[in-house]
């Protein structure tokens, strides 16, 4: 585990308490970040049947982007950026049901933009590990966020 992977997720995204949906940093390099999620860790998001709503895949991806940009900012001596989601393009949510207690991973890779320009785009993939370790993709898409100039 490198120094970045040992950082606390909650210290790197502008969320607090039960609104933090990511569990930990799995991997990070300058262009991408993979983080893990334990589905339904926040009981207020769990349905009676133990599943979570499919729209949460977008929030998992958005928080992963926030995490990536937070890591980049902090490791470069900048303040934690505050931003908001401005678009979701080519989102493909597969018909898989997400059940409480299931561990997923979300990978985000910055594809356009630089901090200070205002809008950043990321390609995101939400997946579970298959039987042989290969990713089983649950959702993927491109999300753009706006980060006001600091």
N, C-alpha and C positions, 0 to 999 in steps of 0.2 A: 504494500500500500504506500503510495507516495503522499507527500504533505497535503496536497489538495484533497485527495480522497478521504483524509482523516478530518477534514473540516465539517462543522455542523451545517446541515442544509438550512436550518432556520436563521442562521446568522448571515446567509448569503442571498436571501430573497426577501422582498418587502411584504411578508405575510407574518402572521403570528398565531400562536395557539393552534386550535384545531383546523385553521384554514391552511396550514402547511400540509400538503398531501404527499409530498415526496419523503421517502424514508432515509436514503443515504446516497452518497456519490459513489458510483461504481467505477467510473473511469472519466478522465478529462485530458484533453490536449488543447492546444490553442484554438482549434476550429470546432471541436465538438465535445459534448458531455453526455455521459450515460448515467442515469440515476435510477434508483429502484423505488417501487411503490408496494405497499401492502394494502390491497384493496379492502376498503371498509374499515380501516383503522379508526376512522372518524365515524362513530356510530350514527351521527345525525345524517349521514349520506346513504345509509344502508336501507334498502326497502325491506318489507316484511318477509320476502322470500330469500333474503340474504344477498341479493344482487345489488349492484349500483347502476345508476342511470348511464346509458351510453354517452350522453353529452359530457360526462366527466372526462372522457378521453381528451377533449379539447383543453380542459383545465390542467390535466396532467402534462400535456405538451407545453402549454403556456408557462406553467411553473418551471418546467425543465429549461425553457428559454431564459426565464428570469434567473435561474440558477447558473446557467452558463455565463450569462452577461455579468452576474454578480461575481463569479470566480475571476473572470477576465479583469473586471474593474479592480477588485481587491488585490490581485496579484500584480497589478500595474500601478498600485498606489493611488488609485482614484476612489472616490466615494461610491457607495452602493447605488446603482442607478434605479430610479423609479420610472416605471413605464406602464403602458396599457396596450392591450390587444387591439389592433386596428383591422386586421383581415385574416380570414381563413380561406385558403384556396386549395382546390383538388383534395378535399378531405374524403378519405375512404375509411369508413368504420365498418369492419367486417361483422358478420352476424353473431359473433361469439358473445356469450353472457359472461360478465365479470362477477365472480363470487367473492364474498367476504373471506379474507385470509389468504387469498391468492397473491403470489409475488409476481410483479410485472417489472419490466424495465422500459424506460423511455430514452431514446437517443435523439439528440438534437444537433444539427450541424448548421452553422451560419453560412448562408449562401449569397447574401447581398448585404451591403451597407457597412458602415463603420461607426463606432460610437462617435457622437458629435454631429452626425449628419441628420439625425432625427428618426429615421425608420430603418429597422433591421429585419431581414427575412431569414427564417430558419426552416429547413426540412426536418420533420419530426417523424419518428416511427415508434409506436407503442407495441411491445411484443412480450411474449412469455417464452421461456426456454423450452424447447421440445425435448423429447426423450433422449436424443443424442447431443443435446447442447445447442442445436441449431435454432435460430429464432423463429417463432411462429408469430407472424405479424397479425396484430389485432386491428390497428388503425395506423394510417399515415396521411400526411398532408403538409402543406406549407403555410406557416403562420407568420404574420408580420406584426411587429410591435413598434410603438412609438416611444422613444426616450427623449424627453425634452433636453435641450442643450443645457449642460451644467457649467 
